[in-house]
Amino acid sequence: MKRMRTLLWVVGLALCWTAPAVAAVDASVVHLRQSCTVGGVVLDDCFETAAALFDLATGWVWNTRTPSPSASNPLLVMVGPGTDFGAFACSGGSHVTVRGSGREISAFDGAVAIDVTDCDQLAFIDIGAHGEDRAVRWRGAGSSSWSNVELRAEGGADPATLAWDDECTTPGETGQHFVHWARVRTLHASGSETLVAPVRTACGELFVYDSELELAAAGGSASLFGGVLNLGGKANLYGTVIRVRATGGLGSNHMWGVFNTTDAEPAFTMHGGIINVLAAASPSTDVTGLFNFAGSVDTKETAFVMKAGSGGTAYRLSSLLNQNQENVQAPFLWEQGAEPPAIESLDGQDLFVETDCDGSGCACSTGCDPHLMVYTSTCTGAGGPWFDTVRKQCRN
């Protein structure tokens, strides 16, 4: 009887036992899920943390998968719902595509959510990256594509908070990155930092299409608050919105839509989008749509919306000591009216039609004619920096 009970126990144990899941070393598709156990069955080719897949020292992708991902043996990683998988890392790897369940449903997270050095042909689709200091940090050469992603940085221990950050590891070796239908956000609540922006490009060439780049600053300070800090790289934006806004007091800080120091031809290009810099909630805060230090910039067919804090100044365009003006191609026609827009800019770049003009000036009430005004710093009188092209003299 005792032997019979033992036999039944062994048989029952065998019936209940499930073999542990394994990942084939040459798997072309693997899964990242919150749980790899479904209905009591452990799934093969499944991992429950980003570290198990992508850790540089122990992760399956970079240390076990044979052959390593390549053009002839690419790897697809399918990510299920969950926003706390940990961080993605890659150094010298290539040909990995990560597809999530939706950019607000699946996400990597960490101080740096996606950390890459010299990797090539990486693709991220329908997924988020939630970083404290960086959502994405790309160092060195390589290439990547990003489709329907949310990149978000919310401020951590690092003195800079950047949703996208690329920098060089070897001079002359740059990356190339293509971003489509993305929301790239940096949130700043308090404290003093150096750089706070949704995008800093210091090395690579960045192409952004039909996306939103947003900085929301509720308080604190920074050496540079900006939308796009182009500090050595190249940025090309098409159909994209840059939104920089103060949601609380920032004091005498300055907020920039685009800050360009790249000495290249061209360094920054933007067509068919909006540069929106709003600091109405922050008294004494100045705003600038686009600042050019060196190189050339081209924003034809781009709209500008700017509002400084009370006591602050709104600049649509500016350059260091008003130099390199010839390298700025950013013409803009403001709305018509009886008063010019309350902005400062660069000579010849801004126009507006004043509607209350006649042969003696622009203050009539009946029988008025429209006059086209052009911005010029040579006009310094009471009429402001505007030249009346009809009367061929400074506005009065």
Protein Blocks (a to p, Z undefined) as FASTA:
>chain_A
ZZmmmmmmmmmmmmmpccdddddfkbcbdcddfbfceghiacehiafbfklmmomklgmk
lmmoccdddfklccdddddedjkebpcddehiahiacddebjklgccedjblbacehiah
iacehiacddfklmbdcehedddddehiadddebiabfbdcfbacddfbghiacddddeh
iacddddfbdcdfbdcfbdcfkbccddehiadddddfbdcdfbdcfbdcehiacddehia
cddddfbdehjadcdfbdcfbdcddfbdcehiacdddfklmghiacdfbdcfbdcddfeh
iacdddddehiacdfbdcehhiaklmpccddcddedfbdcdddddehkaccddfkbcfkb
ccbfbhpacddddddfkbccfnopadcfklopacZZ
